[in-house]
Amino acid sequence: MASETLPSIGDMMTASVPMVRTLNLEFTETTAERAVVRMPDQTDFRNHVGGPHAGAMFTLAESASGAIVMTAFGDQLSRAVPLAVRAEIGYTKLAMGPVTATAQLGRPVADVVADLDVGQRPEFPVQVEITREDGAVTGEMTIVWTLRPHK
């Protein structure tokens, strides 16, 4: 099968993660180094001041982190499952309109896989920045993931 015919990480996440569909998230870039996910402005998901609800922004950022994890470690799924361990998010400015989450892996892929190779359950951070269309940073999240080996 030609690689052009394989579904993208965004397509796979949209098909398999109901919250991605619910929030109409758009995966605009997914590599092992960076994932960019956009959430359109939607009346049903606004808060009391007219911007995207904090929970929707959390889901946007977590989805961007999941996209980078699946891109970076999808080839490890036969021996381990990726799981979010913990997350911290800070809301720094009022978000209005569409928002975009940009995720970056906090450890080299090879280092994480090397831990898995020696029987460890590696943990690694993903940093996510949430921005408005004008480029202002409205939130920052760090989410720690693990690759839990299959038993």
Secondary structure, DSSP 8 states (H G I E B T S, - for coil): --GGGS--HHHHHHHH-HHHHHTT-EEEEE-SSEEEEEE---GGGB-TTSSB-HHHHHHHHHHHHHHHHHHHHGGGTTTEEEEEEEEEEEE-S---SSEEEEEEESS-HHHHHHHHHTT---EEEEEEEEEETTS-EEEEEEEEEEEEE--
